[in-house]
Amino acid sequence: MTIADESKKFHAENRGNCAMSVAYGYAIATGKSEAEALEIADKFKNAGRGIAPGGVCGALYAAKELVPEKADAIEETFRRGSQNYTKCAEIRPNKILPCNRCVELAGEALDLLNL
């Protein structure tokens, strides 16, 4: 499965917030065990639901934190899919994208890096 697929599934199953979901998907897709992936995801438990630093979408925040050297490319890909919005407070209330699609989009941005 891709990072996007793993992340979206984790989020859809209500196993964690948006940031945790992207971290989990990234970890699983890059060869970590289930236990390791859950431990990595847990580091992002305070970055979902609109409380990531700077109000950034938690899914985007996690993706950028996981691969900081590619943060600009990740954000550019995310912006293309989110009508140029990056903040949760802009995306959610204006119904730009549902959270699960933000998770998938951040995963797609990571997938495009061919990690």
Buried (B, 14 or more C-beta within 10 A) or exposed (E): EBBBBBBBBBBEEEEBBBBBBBBBBBBBBBEBEEEEBBBBBEBBBBBBBBBBEEBBBBBBBBBBBBBEEBBEBBBEBBBEBBEEBBBBEBBBEEEBBEBBBBBBBBBBBBBBBEE
